[in-house]
């Protein structure tokens, strides 16, 4: 099983980014997927979760109303649309699948003017 994130970068406050996480090596459509993030000097925190059928989603309070998690089971990919970005959103973002305990390599998001 493998997860590969992409889409990070440098963005100004108030801007947007969309992260992607491509999965392989397992039946992607059967499992919930998660996005985590880790800022320098802080613990890794759960950002968003999406159920296998994309009906159920859940978000950290800090990103509710700004971030949207989605998935395309035909493409084995989970997304994180991030709008109205703030400097405190700066972190390495990881996708995670709990059944197999698989982490991606992470993608850096930096929000700065």
C-alpha positions as CSV (number, residue, x, y, z in Angstrom):
1,X,0.0,0.0,0.0
2,X,1.3,3.5,-0.9
3,X,0.1,7.1,-0.7
4,X,1.6,10.0,-2.6
5,X,0.6,13.6,-1.8
6,X,1.0,16.5,-4.2
7,X,-0.2,20.1,-4.5
8,X,1.6,21.9,-1.7
9,X,3.4,25.2,-2.1
10,X,3.7,28.8,-1.0
11,X,0.5,30.9,-1.0
12,X,-0.4,34.3,0.4
13,X,-2.9,34.6,3.3
14,X,-6.4,34.4,1.9
15,X,-5.4,32.2,-0.9
16,X,-6.3,28.6,-1.9
17,X,-4.6,25.3,-2.6
18,X,-5.8,21.9,-3.5
19,X,-3.9,18.9,-2.2
20,X,-4.1,15.5,-3.8
21,X,-3.3,12.1,-2.4
22,X,-3.0,9.2,-4.9
23,X,-3.4,5.7,-3.4
24,X,-2.2,2.4,-4.7
25,X,-1.8,-1.2,-3.5
26,X,-5.2,-1.5,-1.7
27,X,-8.8,-1.3,-2.6
28,X,-9.1,2.5,-2.1
29,X,-12.9,2.6,-2.3
30,X,-13.4,0.4,0.8
31,X,-11.7,2.6,3.3
32,X,-12.0,6.0,5.0
33,X,-9.2,8.4,4.3
34,X,-7.7,11.2,6.5
35,X,-5.6,14.3,6.2
36,X,-3.3,15.3,9.0
37,X,-0.9,18.2,9.3
38,X,2.2,18.9,11.4
39,X,3.5,22.4,12.0
40,X,7.1,23.0,13.2
41,X,7.4,22.2,16.9
42,X,3.9,20.8,17.2
43,X,2.2,17.4,17.2
44,X,0.6,16.0,14.1
45,X,-3.1,16.8,14.2
46,X,-6.1,15.4,12.3
47,X,-7.5,17.9,9.8
48,X,-10.3,16.0,8.0
49,X,-11.8,12.6,7.5
50,X,-13.9,11.2,4.7
51,X,-15.8,7.9,4.7
52,X,-15.4,5.3,2.0
53,X,-18.5,6.4,0.1
54,X,-17.7,10.1,0.6
55,X,-21.0,10.7,2.4
56,X,-19.6,11.3,5.8
57,X,-17.0,13.9,6.4
58,X,-15.6,15.5,9.6
59,X,-13.2,18.4,10.2
60,X,-11.1,19.9,12.9
61,X,-12.7,23.1,14.3
62,X,-9.8,25.1,13.1
63,X,-10.5,24.4,9.4
64,X,-14.3,24.1,9.4
65,X,-15.9,26.2,6.7
66,X,-12.5,26.7,4.9
67,X,-11.3,23.2,4.0
68,X,-13.2,20.6,2.0
69,X,-12.2,16.9,1.8
70,X,-13.4,14.9,-1.1
71,X,-12.5,11.7,-3.0
72,X,-12.7,10.2,-6.4
73,X,-12.8,6.4,-6.0
74,X,-12.5,5.9,-9.8
75,X,-9.1,7.7,-9.6
76,X,-8.0,6.3,-6.2
77,X,-7.5,9.8,-5.0
78,X,-8.5,11.9,-2.0
79,X,-8.3,15.7,-2.1
80,X,-8.2,18.6,0.3
81,X,-9.4,21.9,-1.0
82,X,-8.1,24.7,1.3
83,X,-9.6,28.1,1.0
84,X,-9.1,31.3,3.0
85,X,-5.7,30.1,4.1
86,X,-4.0,31.6,7.2
87,X,-0.4,31.7,8.3
88,X,-1.3,29.2,11.1
89,X,-2.2,26.7,8.4
90,X,1.5,26.4,7.5
91,X,2.5,22.8,8.0
92,X,3.4,19.6,6.3
93,X,0.2,17.9,5.2
94,X,-0.1,14.1,5.2
95,X,-2.8,11.7,4.0
96,X,-3.4,8.5,6.0
97,X,-5.2,5.2,5.7
98,X,-5.9,3.6,9.0
99,X,-6.7,0.0,8.0
100,X,-3.1,-0.6,6.7
101,X,-1.5,2.2,8.8
102,X,-0.1,3.9,5.7
103,X,1.2,7.5,5.6
104,X,2.2,9.5,2.6
105,X,5.5,11.3,2.4
106,X,3.9,14.7,3.1
107,X,3.6,17.9,1.2
108,X,4.6,21.3,2.5
109,X,2.1,24.1,2.7
110,X,3.4,27.6,3.5
111,X,1.1,30.5,4.0
112,X,3.0,33.8,4.0
113,X,3.0,37.2,2.5
